[in-house]
Amino acid sequence: MAFEEITRRGLVLLGCGKMGGAMLAGWLERGLSPEAVHVVDPKPSDWLQSTGVHLNGVLPEDPAVALIAVKPQMMGEALPALRAMSGGRTLFVSIAAGTTIARFEAEFGAQSPIVRAMPNTPAAVGRGITAIVGNGASSAAHLDAAETLLSAVGQVVRLEDESQMDAVTGVSGSGPAYVFHMIETLAQAGAAQGLPPELALQLARATVAGAGALAEASEEDPGQLRVNVTSPNGTTQAALEVLMDAETGFPALLDRAVAAAVKRSKELADG
Ligand SMILES: NC(=O)c1ccc[n+]([C@@H]2O[C@H](COP(=O)([O-])OP(=O)(O)OC[C@H]3O[C@@H](n4cnc5c(N)ncnc54)[C@H](OP(=O)(O)O)[C@@H]3O)[C@@H](O)[C@H]2O)c1
């Protein structure tokens, strides 16, 4: 299913906040006609109103895709608006963290194709990464369609099983916040060594962004990139001995942090 089918049958976007808005902006930039998009959102932003999409009107009965981008706690209130689209022809795509495929099958029936997706906040600048997994009724074409839509805000990877979603949440879903905190604490450490705080923050932010871009662009894996910048007995090695300590460094810390996120993701999914 390409944009042509969406143009013909329409796309419903339920919830147009940070994530929904980033996706909509990406689709429109890629040439999807605003005429094809029907948005449901109680408080549409000025930007949304300026796009020319259909807003809070009568929804098409048979849209190609219904994309759910409301907060998980709004599901009970929001989903009934889409119930008329269940039956198998409309593809449901959800980006809601922690809301399971079973929850959507209970609402729309197991015969409805449903793709659950977990994006992350760099989607706001088109640099997100989204993991997707489909239910039994979703075909390869449905997954391709979901991938096309979600690739408007970054990379897309496919999971073999929904059970992997909790770990994905712990790595890429929540991960941007870990990196933001790394920037904060690297800047604080620089300030503690005597740099003006603003300068320390500029250095830390550009270092993390630049190293991230290099790690993504390089053919070498991150471990090799690290070795490349670590001269024996040099400054980087001195710091890495602290950071790579098996008990007090990043390995143990990130292990515990990711495990805590995964545990919480499971608790939220269990209600
Ligand atoms: N942000 C992330 O990093 C991230 C990452 C992974 C997954 N997600 C998932 O993405 C989803 C959206 O997150 P977000 O950050 O974009 O949240 P958000 O900015 O709060 O967007 C949700 C939007 O849905 C609207 N809404 C509320 N009730 C509705 C209803 N009954 N019908 C239609 N629209 C309704 C909200 O309007 P009001 O503001 O007026 O309530 C808001 O505009 C969540 O399920 C979240 O779990 C987010």
The ligand as a Tripos MOL2 file, in Angstrom:
@<TRIPOS>MOLECULE
LIG
   48    52     1     0     0
SMALL
NO_CHARGES

@<TRIPOS>ATOM
      1 N1          6.8880   11.2170   22.8390 N.am      1 LIG1
      2 C1          7.6030   10.0950   22.7500 C.2       1 LIG1
      3 O1          8.8230   10.0460   22.8720 O.2       1 LIG1
      4 C2          6.9360    8.7910   22.4600 C.ar      1 LIG1
      5 C3          7.7370    7.6690   22.2020 C.ar      1 LIG1
      6 C4          7.1180    6.4660   21.9340 C.ar      1 LIG1
      7 C5          5.7410    6.4020   21.9240 C.ar      1 LIG1
      8 N2          5.0030    7.5050   22.1740 N.ar      1 LIG1
      9 C6          3.5640    7.3750   22.1690 C.3       1 LIG1
     10 O2          2.9920    8.2740   21.2680 O.3       1 LIG1
     11 C7          1.7020    8.6210   21.7240 C.3       1 LIG1
     12 C8          1.5450   10.1110   21.6320 C.3       1 LIG1
     13 O3          2.5470   10.7310   22.4480 O.3       1 LIG1
     14 P1          2.8510   12.2700   22.3160 P.3       1 LIG1
     15 O4          4.1280   12.5080   22.9950 O.co2     1 LIG1
     16 O5          2.6580   12.6890   20.8910 O.co2     1 LIG1
     17 O6          1.6350   12.8480   23.2070 O.3       1 LIG1
     18 P2          0.8680   14.2230   23.0920 P.3       1 LIG1
     19 O7          1.7780   15.2790   22.5660 O.co2     1 LIG1
     20 O8          0.1410   14.4350   24.3720 O.co2     1 LIG1
     21 O9         -0.1990   13.9210   21.9340 O.3       1 LIG1
     22 C9         -1.4280   13.2640   22.1200 C.3       1 LIG1
     23 C10        -2.4910   14.0490   21.3790 C.3       1 LIG1
     24 O10        -3.7370   13.3490   21.4290 O.3       1 LIG1
     25 C11        -4.7680   14.2740   21.7460 C.3       1 LIG1
     26 N3         -5.9440   13.6080   22.3310 N.ar      1 LIG1
     27 C12        -6.2820   13.4430   23.6370 C.ar      1 LIG1
     28 N4         -7.4600   12.7920   23.7340 N.ar      1 LIG1
     29 C13        -7.8780   12.5160   22.4960 C.ar      1 LIG1
     30 C14        -9.0270   11.8740   21.9550 C.ar      1 LIG1
     31 N5         -9.9810   11.3550   22.7370 N.pl3     1 LIG1
     32 N6         -9.1390   11.7840   20.6200 N.ar      1 LIG1
     33 C15        -8.1800   12.2820   19.8210 C.ar      1 LIG1
     34 N7         -7.0670   12.9190   20.2740 N.ar      1 LIG1
     35 C16        -6.9140   13.0270   21.5910 C.ar      1 LIG1
     36 C17        -4.0980   15.2110   22.7020 C.3       1 LIG1
     37 O11        -4.8220   16.3880   22.8500 O.3       1 LIG1
     38 P3         -4.6940   17.2240   24.2480 P.3       1 LIG1
     39 O12        -3.2900   17.7050   24.3270 O.co2     1 LIG1
     40 O13        -5.6880   18.3150   24.0980 O.co2     1 LIG1
     41 O14        -5.0350   16.2620   25.3390 O.co2     1 LIG1
     42 C18        -2.7400   15.4200   22.0200 C.3       1 LIG1
     43 O15        -2.8080   16.4100   20.9990 O.3       1 LIG1
     44 C19         1.5750    8.0910   23.1550 C.3       1 LIG1
     45 O16         0.7210    6.9700   23.1580 O.3       1 LIG1
     46 C20         2.9630    7.7040   23.5260 C.3       1 LIG1
     47 O17         2.9690    6.5610   24.3490 O.3       1 LIG1
     48 C21         5.5680    8.6990   22.4360 C.ar      1 LIG1
@<TRIPOS>BOND
     1     1     2 1
     2     2     3 2
     3     2     4 1
     4     4     5 ar
     5     4    48 ar
     6     5     6 ar
     7     6     7 ar
     8     7     8 ar
     9     8     9 1
    10     8    48 ar
    11     9    10 1
    12     9    46 1
    13    10    11 1
    14    11    12 1
    15    11    44 1
    16    12    13 1
    17    13    14 1
    18    14    15 2
    19    14    16 1
    20    14    17 1
    21    17    18 1
    22    18    19 2
    23    18    20 1
    24    18    21 1
    25    21    22 1
    26    22    23 1
    27    23    24 1
    28    23    42 1
    29    24    25 1
    30    25    26 1
    31    25    36 1
    32    26    27 ar
    33    26    35 ar
    34    27    28 ar
    35    28    29 ar
    36    29    30 ar
    37    29    35 ar
    38    30    31 1
    39    30    32 ar
    40    32    33 ar
    41    33    34 ar
    42    34    35 ar
    43    36    37 1
    44    36    42 1
    45    37    38 1
    46    38    39 2
    47    38    40 1
    48    38    41 1
    49    42    43 1
    50    44    45 1
    51    44    46 1
    52    46    47 1
@<TRIPOS>SUBSTRUCTURE
     1 LIG1         1 GROUP 0 **** ****
